[in-house]
Amino acid sequence: MRIAGIVQDSIVDGPGLRFTVFAQGCAHTCEGCHNPQTHDINAGMERDVAEIEAELLKNPLTDGLTLSGGEPFLQARDCAALARTARRRGLNVWTYSGWTFEELLFMAKRDPDIYALLELTDVLVDGRFMPGERSLELRWRGSRNQRLIDVAKSLRDEYAVTISA
């Protein structure tokens, strides 16, 4: 898996103490992106998924896994493997994506790995960062257009997107 880095014990990438993996590579290249160093798909470092999983499981105080980026859905198979390990350990999974939930559902029709990552995600923070919608008052997202989506409920309710505050 190509990653930009890992942050253990993050408190800004979702609720509780989080293990955050920053996937390398992003085609969105949003103006004002918080992580522009993650855009180049050839930058970052290659890491074995099993090594990342071992790091994830080291800290018994970790509440959840956050997949950020870059764009985790560009590496959906590897990110789904990490999410599967987290869920088996009883951890919740948050995934950040520049694509909307609806776009990901459409893409998942052709790519089962994208659907697998969606199914393993508890909360999806979706949508591109938009400088004109930026707000420092939002929890866990950078711009007002981005949504916090309860993925299981949205998939169960015939893809009705549910938004949490």
Number of C-alpha atoms within 10 A of each C-alpha: 15 19 23 23 17 18 13 15 17 18 14 13 23 23 15 14 18 26 25 26 24 22 29 28 26 22 13 16 18 16 11 13 17 12 16 15 16 25 22 15 18 12 14 18 12 13 13 10 15 14 9 14 16 12 13 23 15 9 13 8 11 19 20 26 27 30 28 27 28 31 25 27 28 19 19 20 19 20 26 23 18 24 29 20 19 23 17 9 14 11 18 21 25 27 29 28 24 24 18 18 22 13 12 18 17 13 16 16 11 10 14 13 21 23 21 18 25 25 15 23 25 20 23 24 25 22 21 20 23 17 14 10 11 16 13 10 10 12 14 17 22 21 20 17 14 25 22 22 24 19 24 18 15 15 15 9 11 8 14 15 18 15 15 9 7
